[in-house]
Amino acid sequence: MKKRYDIKVLGQELAVLSDAEDEQVAKVVRFVNEKMEDIVRSSDELRILDVAILAALNITEDFLKLKGVNQDLCEQLTHRSEKLIQLIENAS
């Protein structure tokens, strides 16, 4: 069941709905704020919208890298599992 959260991201108050636990929502908000604050520190002249877009791009880049790593690991695990099954079948 979705719960309403009143959050603050880079000074902007928002109401969001989530089925995540309170701690997870707080963790996500902290992470996003940290990413956005890093961008603000690197350039004082950006509008909040620009900061949000840059943060979204940075977070998405990190996510896609990790998704690729995860996919590679899953493929390796599948390949190794198939090899083990074949070895077990050949041993019987």
Steps between C-alpha positions, in 0.01 A plus 500: 500500500638837401575752770533875461834658585572870529861535393743782431743480207745787459270724702193411293213340693322215328232247585567154360331163520701182555454144622861499622583497870558834675872429531533425127318822404729699730805328347387587147433863596846527663665349192324736258576801720868403515520465122328833446713677762816367330382660174413829673849510654657455158311796350311765696326644196272207411123519530332236716354338188849472347632348823214248504559402137875461552442294814252280313754449221779414745281261699376335180856455374597330827186285490562385143862411579388293798221342297758394242726355769202314647404362158859383440509328839164329434626375163819368661296327771269344241797379295673351806176334615454343158860371510448353847176330393677356199787373718255339744303339217819368339622360833186287549 
